[in-house]
């Protein structure tokens, strides 16, 4: 169950294809941009780093920073 309207940072455990709340809250912060992400809009995260990302571009940037070999994006 997602707690909405609390205005608190959620504690989340990220798994493949899903995530589980481990502490109440209604949002997480993007590890790259610092942007607030409401849980109902959370679509991108890293299981290995246990980080959330605001969008695909932020996820890509996190992979790049982590040293992943990625294709060039025009």
mmCIF file of the N, C-alpha and C atoms, coordinates in Angstrom:
data_MODEL
# 
_entry.id   MODEL 
# 
loop_
_atom_site.group_PDB 
_atom_site.id 
_atom_site.type_symbol 
_atom_site.label_atom_id 
_atom_site.label_alt_id 
_atom_site.label_comp_id 
_atom_site.label_asym_id 
_atom_site.label_entity_id 
_atom_site.label_seq_id 
_atom_site.pdbx_PDB_ins_code 
_atom_site.Cartn_x 
_atom_site.Cartn_y 
_atom_site.Cartn_z 
_atom_site.occupancy 
_atom_site.B_iso_or_equiv 
_atom_site.pdbx_formal_charge 
_atom_site.auth_seq_id 
_atom_site.auth_comp_id 
_atom_site.auth_asym_id 
_atom_site.auth_atom_id 
_atom_site.pdbx_PDB_model_num 
ATOM 1   N N  . UNK A 1 1  ? 0.847  -1.180 0.000   1.00 0.00 ? 1  UNK A N  1 
ATOM 2   C CA . UNK A 1 1  ? 0.000  0.000  0.000   1.00 0.00 ? 1  UNK A CA 1 
ATOM 3   C C  . UNK A 1 1  ? 0.886  1.235  0.000   1.00 0.00 ? 1  UNK A C  1 
ATOM 4   N N  . UNK A 1 2  ? 0.628  2.143  -0.904  1.00 0.00 ? 2  UNK A N  1 
ATOM 5   C CA . UNK A 1 2  ? 1.379  3.380  -0.968  1.00 0.00 ? 2  UNK A CA 1 
ATOM 6   C C  . UNK A 1 2  ? 0.721  4.416  -0.084  1.00 0.00 ? 2  UNK A C  1 
ATOM 7   N N  . UNK A 1 3  ? 1.523  5.059  0.740   1.00 0.00 ? 3  UNK A N  1 
ATOM 8   C CA . UNK A 1 3  ? 0.994  6.112  1.602   1.00 0.00 ? 3  UNK A CA 1 
ATOM 9   C C  . UNK A 1 3  ? 1.096  7.418  0.834   1.00 0.00 ? 3  UNK A C  1 
ATOM 10  N N  . UNK A 1 4  ? 0.001  8.052  0.547   1.00 0.00 ? 4  UNK A N  1 
ATOM 11  C CA . UNK A 1 4  ? 0.050  9.298  -0.213  1.00 0.00 ? 4  UNK A CA 1 
ATOM 12  C C  . UNK A 1 4  ? -0.238 10.479 0.698   1.00 0.00 ? 4  UNK A C  1 
ATOM 13  N N  . UNK A 1 5  ? 0.344  11.598 0.318   1.00 0.00 ? 5  UNK A N  1 
ATOM 14  C CA . UNK A 1 5  ? 0.074  12.819 1.041   1.00 0.00 ? 5  UNK A CA 1 
ATOM 15  C C  . UNK A 1 5  ? 0.822  12.989 2.342   1.00 0.00 ? 5  UNK A C  1 
ATOM 16  N N  . UNK A 1 6  ? 1.782  12.112 2.643   1.00 0.00 ? 6  UNK A N  1 
ATOM 17  C CA . UNK A 1 6  ? 2.496  12.245 3.909   1.00 0.00 ? 6  UNK A CA 1 
ATOM 18  C C  . UNK A 1 6  ? 3.584  13.304 3.841   1.00 0.00 ? 6  UNK A C  1 
ATOM 19  N N  . UNK A 1 7  ? 4.105  13.554 2.621   1.00 0.00 ? 7  UNK A N  1 
ATOM 20  C CA . UNK A 1 7  ? 5.176  14.521 2.471   1.00 0.00 ? 7  UNK A CA 1 
ATOM 21  C C  . UNK A 1 7  ? 6.499  14.044 3.029   1.00 0.00 ? 7  UNK A C  1 
ATOM 22  N N  . UNK A 1 8  ? 6.602  12.765 3.338   1.00 0.00 ? 8  UNK A N  1 
ATOM 23  C CA . UNK A 1 8  ? 7.829  12.218 3.917   1.00 0.00 ? 8  UNK A CA 1 
ATOM 24  C C  . UNK A 1 8  ? 8.571  11.366 2.898   1.00 0.00 ? 8  UNK A C  1 
ATOM 25  N N  . UNK A 1 9  ? 9.872  11.327 3.052   1.00 0.00 ? 9  UNK A N  1 
ATOM 26  C CA . UNK A 1 9  ? 10.719 10.496 2.229   1.00 0.00 ? 9  UNK A CA 1 
ATOM 27  C C  . UNK A 1 9  ? 10.494 9.029  2.595   1.00 0.00 ? 9  UNK A C  1 
ATOM 28  N N  . UNK A 1 10 ? 10.206 8.221  1.602   1.00 0.00 ? 10 UNK A N  1 
ATOM 29  C CA . UNK A 1 10 ? 9.978  6.790  1.828   1.00 0.00 ? 10 UNK A CA 1 
ATOM 30  C C  . UNK A 1 10 ? 11.310 6.045  1.873   1.00 0.00 ? 10 UNK A C  1 
ATOM 31  N N  . UNK A 1 11 ? 11.334 4.977  2.617   1.00 0.00 ? 11 UNK A N  1 
ATOM 32  C CA . UNK A 1 11 ? 12.467 4.053  2.595   1.00 0.00 ? 11 UNK A CA 1 
ATOM 33  C C  . UNK A 1 11 ? 12.017 2.874  1.741   1.00 0.00 ? 11 UNK A C  1 
ATOM 34  N N  . UNK A 1 12 ? 12.843 2.538  0.747   1.00 0.00 ? 12 UNK A N  1 
ATOM 35  C CA . UNK A 1 12 ? 12.437 1.563  -0.259  1.00 0.00 ? 12 UNK A CA 1 
ATOM 36  C C  . UNK A 1 12 ? 13.547 0.559  -0.497  1.00 0.00 ? 12 UNK A C  1 
ATOM 37  N N  . UNK A 1 13 ? 13.151 -0.709 -0.689  1.00 0.00 ? 13 UNK A N  1 
ATOM 38  C CA . UNK A 1 13 ? 14.085 -1.741 -1.144  1.00 0.00 ? 13 UNK A CA 1 
ATOM 39  C C  . UNK A 1 13 ? 13.699 -2.055 -2.582  1.00 0.00 ? 13 UNK A C  1 
ATOM 40  N N  . UNK A 1 14 ? 14.667 -1.889 -3.498  1.00 0.00 ? 14 UNK A N  1 
ATOM 41  C CA . UNK A 1 14 ? 14.414 -2.095 -4.920  1.00 0.00 ? 14 UNK A CA 1 
ATOM 42  C C  . UNK A 1 14 ? 14.781 -3.512 -5.322  1.00 0.00 ? 14 UNK A C  1 
ATOM 43  N N  . UNK A 1 15 ? 13.886 -4.174 -6.026  1.00 0.00 ? 15 UNK A N  1 
ATOM 44  C CA . UNK A 1 15 ? 14.107 -5.505 -6.570  1.00 0.00 ? 15 UNK A CA 1 
ATOM 45  C C  . UNK A 1 15 ? 13.889 -5.443 -8.074  1.00 0.00 ? 15 UNK A C  1 
ATOM 46  N N  . UNK A 1 16 ? 14.117 -6.554 -8.739  1.00 0.00 ? 16 UNK A N  1 
ATOM 47  C CA . UNK A 1 16 ? 13.904 -6.612 -10.189 1.00 0.00 ? 16 UNK A CA 1 
ATOM 48  C C  . UNK A 1 16 ? 12.416 -6.543 -10.489 1.00 0.00 ? 16 UNK A C  1 
ATOM 49  N N  . UNK A 1 17 ? 11.994 -5.453 -11.139 1.00 0.00 ? 17 UNK A N  1 
ATOM 50  C CA . UNK A 1 17 ? 10.611 -5.296 -11.560 1.00 0.00 ? 17 UNK A CA 1 
ATOM 51  C C  . UNK A 1 17 ? 9.644  -4.814 -10.505 1.00 0.00 ? 17 UNK A C  1 
ATOM 52  N N  . UNK A 1 18 ? 10.114 -4.608 -9.286  1.00 0.00 ? 18 UNK A N  1 
ATOM 53  C CA . UNK A 1 18 ? 9.224  -4.153 -8.220  1.00 0.00 ? 18 UNK A CA 1 
ATOM 54  C C  . UNK A 1 18 ? 10.047 -3.488 -7.117  1.00 0.00 ? 18 UNK A C  1 
ATOM 55  N N  . UNK A 1 19 ? 9.371  -2.870 -6.202  1.00 0.00 ? 19 UNK A N  1 
ATOM 56  C CA . UNK A 1 19 ? 10.035 -2.312 -5.023  1.00 0.00 ? 19 UNK A CA 1 
ATOM 57  C C  . UNK A 1 19 ? 9.121  -2.506 -3.825  1.00 0.00 ? 19 UNK A C  1 
ATOM 58  N N  . UNK A 1 20 ? 9.705  -2.483 -2.645  1.00 0.00 ? 20 UNK A N  1 
ATOM 59  C CA . UNK A 1 20 ? 8.950  -2.695 -1.406  1.00 0.00 ? 20 UNK A CA 1 
ATOM 60  C C  . UNK A 1 20 ? 9.261  -1.565 -0.438  1.00 0.00 ? 20 UNK A C  1 
ATOM 61  N N  . UNK A 1 21 ? 8.220  -0.999 0.141   1.00 0.00 ? 21 UNK A N  1 
ATOM 62  C CA . UNK A 1 21 ? 8.412  0.033  1.160   1.00 0.00 ? 21 UNK A CA 1 
ATOM 63  C C  . UNK A 1 21 ? 8.911  -0.614 2.443   1.00 0.00 ? 21 UNK A C  1 
ATOM 64  N N  . UNK A 1 22 ? 9.969  -0.047 2.998   1.00 0.00 ? 22 UNK A N  1 
ATOM 65  C CA . UNK A 1 22 ? 10.481 -0.523 4.276   1.00 0.00 ? 22 UNK A CA 1 
ATOM 66  C C  . UNK A 1 22 ? 10.297 0.531  5.354   1.00 0.00 ? 22 UNK A C  1 
ATOM 67  N N  . UNK A 1 23 ? 9.854  1.716  4.937   1.00 0.00 ? 23 UNK A N  1 
ATOM 68  C CA . UNK A 1 23 ? 9.557  2.800  5.859   1.00 0.00 ? 23 UNK A CA 1 
ATOM 69  C C  . UNK A 1 23 ? 8.589  3.757  5.198   1.00 0.00 ? 23 UNK A C  1 
ATOM 70  N N  . UNK A 1 24 ? 7.603  4.207  5.935   1.00 0.00 ? 24 UNK A N  1 
ATOM 71  C CA . UNK A 1 24 ? 6.540  5.034  5.393   1.00 0.00 ? 24 UNK A CA 1 
ATOM 72  C C  . UNK A 1 24 ? 7.014  6.315  4.743   1.00 0.00 ? 24 UNK A C  1 
ATOM 73  N N  . UNK A 1 25 ? 6.282  6.750  3.777   1.00 0.00 ? 25 UNK A N  1 
ATOM 74  C CA . UNK A 1 25 ? 6.567  7.963  3.048   1.00 0.00 ? 25 UNK A CA 1 
ATOM 75  C C  . UNK A 1 25 ? 5.823  7.931  1.732   1.00 0.00 ? 25 UNK A C  1 
ATOM 76  N N  . UNK A 1 26 ? 5.899  9.027  0.979   1.00 0.00 ? 26 UNK A N  1 
ATOM 77  C CA . UNK A 1 26 ? 5.169  9.071  -0.288  1.00 0.00 ? 26 UNK A CA 1 
ATOM 78  C C  . UNK A 1 26 ? 6.045  9.396  -1.481  1.00 0.00 ? 26 UNK A C  1 
ATOM 79  N N  . UNK A 1 27 ? 7.362  9.542  -1.257  1.00 0.00 ? 27 UNK A N  1 
ATOM 80  C CA . UNK A 1 27 ? 8.253  9.846  -2.370  1.00 0.00 ? 27 UNK A CA 1 
ATOM 81  C C  . UNK A 1 27 ? 9.673  9.396  -2.055  1.00 0.00 ? 27 UNK A C  1 
ATOM 82  N N  . UNK A 1 28 ? 10.491 9.345  -3.124  1.00 0.00 ? 28 UNK A N  1 
ATOM 83  C CA . UNK A 1 28 ? 11.927 9.108  -3.005  1.00 0.00 ? 28 UNK A CA 1 
ATOM 84  C C  . UNK A 1 28 ? 12.616 10.228 -3.772  1.00 0.00 ? 28 UNK A C  1 
ATOM 85  N N  . UNK A 1 29 ? 13.936 10.293 -3.658  1.00 0.00 ? 29 UNK A N  1 
ATOM 86  C CA . UNK A 1 29 ? 14.701 11.305 -4.371  1.00 0.00 ? 29 UNK A CA 1 
ATOM 87  C C  . UNK A 1 29 ? 15.553 10.652 -5.447  1.00 0.00 ? 29 UNK A C  1 
ATOM 88  N N  . UNK A 1 30 ? 15.633 11.301 -6.591  1.00 0.00 ? 30 UNK A N  1 
ATOM 89  C CA . UNK A 1 30 ? 16.467 10.819 -7.682  1.00 0.00 ? 30 UNK A CA 1 
ATOM 90  C C  . UNK A 1 30 ? 17.927 10.913 -7.259  1.00 0.00 ? 30 UNK A C  1 
ATOM 91  N N  . UNK A 1 31 ? 18.664 9.840  -7.437  1.00 0.00 ? 31 UNK A N  1 
ATOM 92  C CA . UNK A 1 31 ? 20.072 9.802  -7.046  1.00 0.00 ? 31 UNK A CA 1 
ATOM 93  C C  . UNK A 1 31 ? 20.952 10.682 -7.922  1.00 0.00 ? 31 UNK A C  1 
ATOM 94  N N  . UNK A 1 32 ? 20.482 11.042 -9.103  1.00 0.00 ? 32 UNK A N  1 
ATOM 95  C CA . UNK A 1 32 ? 21.268 11.864 -10.020 1.00 0.00 ? 32 UNK A CA 1 
ATOM 96  C C  . UNK A 1 32 ? 20.877 13.330 -9.934  1.00 0.00 ? 32 UNK A C  1 
ATOM 97  N N  . UNK A 1 33 ? 19.588 13.607 -9.984  1.00 0.00 ? 33 UNK A N  1 
ATOM 98  C CA . UNK A 1 33 ? 19.117 14.998 -10.053 1.00 0.00 ? 33 UNK A CA 1 
ATOM 99  C C  . UNK A 1 33 ? 18.657 15.571 -8.722  1.00 0.00 ? 33 UNK A C  1 
ATOM 100 N N  . UNK A 1 34 ? 18.358 14.710 -7.754  1.00 0.00 ? 34 UNK A N  1 
ATOM 101 C CA . UNK A 1 34 ? 17.806 15.162 -6.484  1.00 0.00 ? 34 UNK A CA 1 
ATOM 102 C C  . UNK A 1 34 ? 16.317 15.458 -6.551  1.00 0.00 ? 34 UNK A C  1 
ATOM 103 N N  . UNK A 1 35 ? 15.725 15.262 -7.717  1.00 0.00 ? 35 UNK A N  1 
ATOM 104 C CA . UNK A 1 35 ? 14.297 15.531 -7.921  1.00 0.00 ? 35 UNK A CA 1 
ATOM 105 C C  . UNK A 1 35 ? 13.429 14.591 -7.085  1.00 0.00 ? 35 UNK A C  1 
ATOM 106 N N  . UNK A 1 36 ? 12.366 15.144 -6.554  1.00 0.00 ? 36 UNK A N  1 
ATOM 107 C CA . UNK A 1 36 ? 11.397 14.376 -5.773  1.00 0.00 ? 36 UNK A CA 1 
ATOM 108 C C  . UNK A 1 36 ? 10.550 13.521 -6.725  1.00 0.00 ? 36 UNK A C  1 
ATOM 109 N N  . UNK A 1 37 ? 10.431 12.220 -6.436  1.00 0.00 ? 37 UNK A N  1 
ATOM 110 C CA . UNK A 1 37 ? 9.675  11.293 -7.271  1.00 0.00 ? 37 UNK A CA 1 
ATOM 111 C C  . UNK A 1 37 ? 8.555  10.684 -6.432  1.00 0.00 ? 37 UNK A C  1 
ATOM 112 N N  . UNK A 1 38 ? 7.296  11.031 -6.698  1.00 0.00 ? 38 UNK A N  1 
ATOM 113 C CA . UNK A 1 38 ? 6.192  10.378 -5.995  1.00 0.00 ? 38 UNK A CA 1 
ATOM 114 C C  . UNK A 1 38 ? 6.230  8.866  -6.266  1.00 0.00 ? 38 UNK A C  1 
ATOM 115 N N  . UNK A 1 39 ? 5.961  8.061  -5.271  1.00 0.00 ? 39 UNK A N  1 
ATOM 116 C CA . UNK A 1 39 ? 6.053  6.608  -5.447  1.00 0.00 ? 39 UNK A CA 1 
ATOM 117 C C  . UNK A 1 39 ? 5.197  6.096  -6.595  1.00 0.00 ? 39 UNK A C  1 
ATOM 118 N N  . UNK A 1 40 ? 4.043  6.711  -6.812  1.00 0.00 ? 40 UNK A N  1 
ATOM 119 C CA . UNK A 1 40 ? 3.175  6.237  -7.897  1.00 0.00 ? 40 UNK A CA 1 
ATOM 120 C C  . UNK A 1 40 ? 3.750  6.563  -9.273  1.00 0.00 ? 40 UNK A C  1 
ATOM 121 N N  . UNK A 1 41 ? 4.799  7.391  -9.339  1.00 0.00 ? 41 UNK A N  1 
ATOM 122 C CA . UNK A 1 41 ? 5.451  7.725  -10.604 1.00 0.00 ? 41 UNK A CA 1 
ATOM 123 C C  . UNK A 1 41 ? 6.841  7.095  -10.738 1.00 0.00 ? 41 UNK A C  1 
ATOM 124 N N  . UNK A 1 42 ? 7.254  6.321  -9.756  1.00 0.00 ? 42 UNK A N  1 
ATOM 125 C CA . UNK A 1 42 ? 8.580  5.701  -9.757  1.00 0.00 ? 42 UNK A CA 1 
ATOM 126 C C  . UNK A 1 42 ? 8.630  4.570  -10.782 1.00 0.00 ? 42 UNK A C  1 
ATOM 127 N N  . UNK A 1 43 ? 9.503  4.704  -11.785 1.00 0.00 ? 43 UNK A N  1 
ATOM 128 C CA . UNK A 1 43 ? 9.620  3.718  -12.855 1.00 0.00 ? 43 UNK A CA 1 
ATOM 129 C C  . UNK A 1 43 ? 11.050 3.236  -13.074 1.00 0.00 ? 43 UNK A C  1 
ATOM 130 N N  . UNK A 1 44 ? 12.037 3.994  -12.583 1.00 0.00 ? 44 UNK A N  1 
ATOM 131 C CA . UNK A 1 44 ? 13.442 3.679  -12.853 1.00 0.00 ? 44 UNK A CA 1 
ATOM 132 C C  . UNK A 1 44 ? 14.221 3.582  -11.549 1.00 0.00 ? 44 UNK A C  1 
ATOM 133 N N  . UNK A 1 45 ? 15.002 2.495  -11.418 1.00 0.00 ? 45 UNK A N  1 
ATOM 134 C CA . UNK A 1 45 ? 15.852 2.331  -10.243 1.00 0.00 ? 45 UNK A CA 1 
ATOM 135 C C  . UNK A 1 45 ? 16.948 1.319  -10.546 1.00 0.00 ? 45 UNK A C  1 
ATOM 136 N N  . UNK A 1 46 ? 17.932 1.269  -9.661  1.00 0.00 ? 46 UNK A N  1 
ATOM 137 C CA . UNK A 1 46 ? 19.010 0.295  -9.750  1.00 0.00 ? 46 UNK A CA 1 
ATOM 138 C C  . UNK A 1 46 ? 18.904 -0.654 -8.574  1.00 0.00 ? 46 UNK A C  1 
ATOM 139 N N  . UNK A 1 47 ? 18.802 -1.937 -8.877  1.00 0.00 ? 47 UNK A N  1 
ATOM 140 C CA . UNK A 1 47 ? 18.793 -2.947 -7.821  1.00 0.00 ? 47 UNK A CA 1 
ATOM 141 C C  . UNK A 1 47 ? 20.182 -3.012 -7.182  1.00 0.00 ? 47 UNK A C  1 
ATOM 142 N N  . UNK A 1 48 ? 21.214 -2.995 -8.011  1.00 0.00 ? 48 UNK A N  1 
ATOM 143 C CA . UNK A 1 48 ? 22.585 -3.118 -7.510  1.00 0.00 ? 48 UNK A CA 1 
ATOM 144 C C  . UNK A 1 48 ? 22.969 -1.973 -6.586  1.00 0.00 ? 48 UNK A C  1 
ATOM 145 N N  . UNK A 1 49 ? 22.582 -0.739 -6.954  1.00 0.00 ? 49 UNK A N  1 
ATOM 146 C CA . UNK A 1 49 ? 22.957 0.428  -6.151  1.00 0.00 ? 49 UNK A CA 1 
ATOM 147 C C  . UNK A 1 49 ? 21.858 0.882  -5.199  1.00 0.00 ? 49 UNK A C  1 
ATOM 148 N N  . UNK A 1 50 ? 20.658 0.290  -5.315  1.00 0.00 ? 50 UNK A N  1 
ATOM 149 C CA . UNK A 1 50 ? 19.525 0.659  -4.468  1.00 0.00 ? 50 UNK A CA 1 
ATOM 150 C C  . UNK A 1 50 ? 19.278 2.162  -4.542  1.00 0.00 ? 50 UNK A C  1 
ATOM 151 N N  . UNK A 1 51 ? 19.170 2.659  -5.794  1.00 0.00 ? 51 UNK A N  1 
ATOM 152 C CA . UNK A 1 51 ? 18.926 4.072  -6.064  1.00 0.00 ? 51 UNK A CA 1 
ATOM 153 C C  . UNK A 1 51 ? 17.724 4.227  -6.980  1.00 0.00 ? 51 UNK A C  1 
ATOM 154 N N  . UNK A 1 52 ? 17.022 5.325  -6.806  1.00 0.00 ? 52 UNK A N  1 
ATOM 155 C CA . UNK A 1 52 ? 15.897 5.673  -7.682  1.00 0.00 ? 52 UNK A CA 1 
ATOM 156 C C  . UNK A 1 52 ? 16.327 6.750  -8.665  1.00 0.00 ? 52 UNK A C  1 
ATOM 157 N N  . UNK A 1 53 ? 15.655 6.782  -9.833  1.00 0.00 ? 53 UNK A N  1 
ATOM 158 C CA . UNK A 1 53 ? 15.953 7.779  -10.859 1.00 0.00 ? 53 UNK A CA 1 
ATOM 159 C C  . UNK A 1 53 ? 14.664 8.393  -11.367 1.00 0.00 ? 53 UNK A C  1 
ATOM 160 N N  . UNK A 1 54 ? 14.710 9.682  -11.654 1.00 0.00 ? 54 UNK A N  1 
ATOM 161 C CA . UNK A 1 54 ? 13.527 10.427 -12.081 1.00 0.00 ? 54 UNK A CA 1 
ATOM 162 C C  . UNK A 1 54 ? 13.047 10.020 -13.470 1.00 0.00 ? 54 UNK A C  1 
ATOM 163 N N  . UNK A 1 55 ? 13.983 9.620  -14.334 1.00 0.00 ? 55 UNK A N  1 
ATOM 164 C CA . UNK A 1 55 ? 13.610 9.277  -15.707 1.00 0.00 ? 55 UNK A CA 1 
ATOM 165 C C  . UNK A 1 55 ? 14.724 8.442  -16.334 1.00 0.00 ? 55 UNK A C  1 
ATOM 166 N N  . UNK A 1 56 ? 14.511 8.054  -17.594 1.00 0.00 ? 56 UNK A N  1 
ATOM 167 C CA . UNK A 1 56 ? 15.485 7.211  -18.284 1.00 0.00 ? 56 UNK A CA 1 
ATOM 168 C C  . UNK A 1 56 ? 16.834 7.908  -18.436 1.00 0.00 ? 56 UNK A C  1 
ATOM 169 N N  . UNK A 1 57 ? 16.824 9.207  -18.687 1.00 0.00 ? 57 UNK A N  1 
ATOM 170 C CA . UNK A 1 57 ? 18.072 9.945  -18.846 1.00 0.00 ? 57 UNK A CA 1 
ATOM 171 C C  . UNK A 1 57 ? 18.893 9.915  -17.550 1.00 0.00 ? 57 UNK A C  1 
ATOM 172 N N  . UNK A 1 58 ? 18.241 10.070 -16.413 1.00 0.00 ? 58 UNK A N  1 
ATOM 173 C CA . UNK A 1 58 ? 18.940 10.015 -15.131 1.00 0.00 ? 58 UNK A CA 1 
ATOM 174 C C  . UNK A 1 58 ? 19.482 8.613  -14.865 1.00 0.00 ? 58 UNK A C  1 
ATOM 175 N N  . UNK A 1 59 ? 18.721 7.590  -15.228 1.00 0.00 ? 59 UNK A N  1 
ATOM 176 C CA . UNK A 1 59 ? 19.170 6.211  -15.077 1.00 0.00 ? 59 UNK A CA 1 
ATOM 177 C C  . UNK A 1 59 ? 20.408 5.959  -15.939 1.00 0.00 ? 59 UNK A C  1 
ATOM 178 N N  . UNK A 1 60 ? 20.374 6.433  -17.175 1.00 0.00 ? 60 UNK A N  1 
ATOM 179 C CA . UNK A 1 60 ? 21.504 6.307  -18.084 1.00 0.00 ? 60 UNK A CA 1 
ATOM 180 C C  . UNK A 1 60 ? 22.736 6.998  -17.517 1.00 0.00 ? 60 UNK A C  1 
ATOM 181 N N  . UNK A 1 61 ? 22.562 8.195  -16.990 1.00 0.00 ? 61 UNK A N  1 
ATOM 182 C CA . UNK A 1 61 ? 23.673 8.946  -16.408 1.00 0.00 ? 61 UNK A CA 1 
ATOM 183 C C  . UNK A 1 61 ? 24.261 8.203  -15.207 1.00 0.00 ? 61 UNK A C  1 
ATOM 184 N N  . UNK A 1 62 ? 23.421 7.604  -14.389 1.00 0.00 ? 62 UNK A N  1 
ATOM 185 C CA . UNK A 1 62 ? 23.915 6.842  -13.236 1.00 0.00 ? 62 UNK A CA 1 
ATOM 186 C C  . UNK A 1 62 ? 24.750 5.653  -13.703 1.00 0.00 ? 62 UNK A C  1 
ATOM 187 N N  . UNK A 1 63 ? 24.310 4.986  -14.746 1.00 0.00 ? 63 UNK A N  1 
ATOM 188 C CA . UNK A 1 63 ? 25.072 3.863  -15.294 1.00 0.00 ? 63 UNK A CA 1 
ATOM 189 C C  . UNK A 1 63 ? 26.413 4.340  -15.834 1.00 0.00 ? 63 UNK A C  1 
ATOM 190 N N  . UNK A 1 64 ? 26.398 5.472  -16.528 1.00 0.00 ? 64 UNK A N  1 
ATOM 191 C CA . UNK A 1 64 ? 27.635 6.038  -17.064 1.00 0.00 ? 64 UNK A CA 1 
ATOM 192 C C  . UNK A 1 64 ? 28.615 6.364  -15.938 1.00 0.00 ? 64 UNK A C  1 
ATOM 193 N N  . UNK A 1 65 ? 28.106 6.985  -14.889 1.00 0.00 ? 65 UNK A N  1 
ATOM 194 C CA . UNK A 1 65 ? 28.953 7.346  -13.739 1.00 0.00 ? 65 UNK A CA 1 
ATOM 195 C C  . UNK A 1 65 ? 29.516 6.119  -13.045 1.00 0.00 ? 65 UNK A C  1 
ATOM 196 N N  . UNK A 1 66 ? 28.750 5.041  -13.078 1.00 0.00 ? 66 UNK A N  1 
ATOM 197 C CA . UNK A 1 66 ? 29.182 3.807  -12.427 1.00 0.00 ? 66 UNK A CA 1 
ATOM 198 C C  . UNK A 1 66 ? 30.203 3.039  -13.270 1.00 0.00 ? 66 UNK A C  1 
ATOM 199 N N  . UNK A 1 67 ? 30.452 3.560  -14.482 1.00 0.00 ? 67 UNK A N  1 
ATOM 200 C CA . UNK A 1 67 ? 31.465 2.945  -15.320 1.00 0.00 ? 67 UNK A CA 1 
ATOM 201 C C  . UNK A 1 67 ? 30.950 1.891  -16.269 1.00 0.00 ? 67 UNK A C  1 
ATOM 202 N N  . UNK A 1 68 ? 29.655 1.823  -16.443 1.00 0.00 ? 68 UNK A N  1 
ATOM 203 C CA . UNK A 1 68 ? 29.089 0.849  -17.371 1.00 0.00 ? 68 UNK A CA 1 
ATOM 204 C C  . UNK A 1 68 ? 29.472 1.225  -18.800 1.00 0.00 ? 68 UNK A C  1 
ATOM 205 N N  . UNK A 1 69 ? 29.682 0.227  -19.619 1.00 0.00 ? 69 UNK A N  1 
ATOM 206 C CA . UNK A 1 69 ? 29.953 0.451  -21.037 1.00 0.00 ? 69 UNK A CA 1 
ATOM 207 C C  . UNK A 1 69 ? 28.621 0.613  -21.735 1.00 0.00 ? 69 UNK A C  1 
ATOM 208 N N  . UNK A 1 70 ? 28.336 1.809  -22.202 1.00 0.00 ? 70 UNK A N  1 
ATOM 209 C CA . UNK A 1 70 ? 27.052 2.130  -22.800 1.00 0.00 ? 70 UNK A CA 1 
ATOM 210 C C  . UNK A 1 70 ? 27.251 2.711  -24.194 1.00 0.00 ? 70 UNK A C  1 
ATOM 211 N N  . UNK A 1 71 ? 26.262 2.540  -25.056 1.00 0.00 ? 71 UNK A N  1 
ATOM 212 C CA . UNK A 1 71 ? 26.366 3.128  -26.389 1.00 0.00 ? 71 UNK A CA 1 
ATOM 213 C C  . UNK A 1 71 ? 26.270 4.645  -26.324 1.00 0.00 ? 71 UNK A C  1 
ATOM 214 N N  . UNK A 1 72 ? 26.866 5.310  -27.297 1.00 0.00 ? 72 UNK A N  1 
ATOM 215 C CA . UNK A 1 72 ? 26.745 6.769  -27.388 1.00 0.00 ? 72 UNK A CA 1 
ATOM 216 C C  . UNK A 1 72 ? 25.317 7.136  -27.749 1.00 0.00 ? 72 UNK A C  1 
ATOM 217 N N  . UNK A 1 73 ? 24.838 8.225  -27.162 1.00 0.00 ? 73 UNK A N  1 
ATOM 218 C CA . UNK A 1 73 ? 23.490 8.727  -27.477 1.00 0.00 ? 73 UNK A CA 1 
ATOM 219 C C  . UNK A 1 73 ? 23.664 10.029 -28.233 1.00 0.00 ? 73 UNK A C  1 
ATOM 220 N N  . UNK A 1 74 ? 23.045 10.119 -29.407 1.00 0.00 ? 74 UNK A N  1 
ATOM 221 C CA . UNK A 1 74 ? 23.194 11.350 -30.191 1.00 0.00 ? 74 UNK A CA 1 
ATOM 222 C C  . UNK A 1 74 ? 22.587 12.553 -29.512 1.00 0.00 ? 74 UNK A C  1 
# 
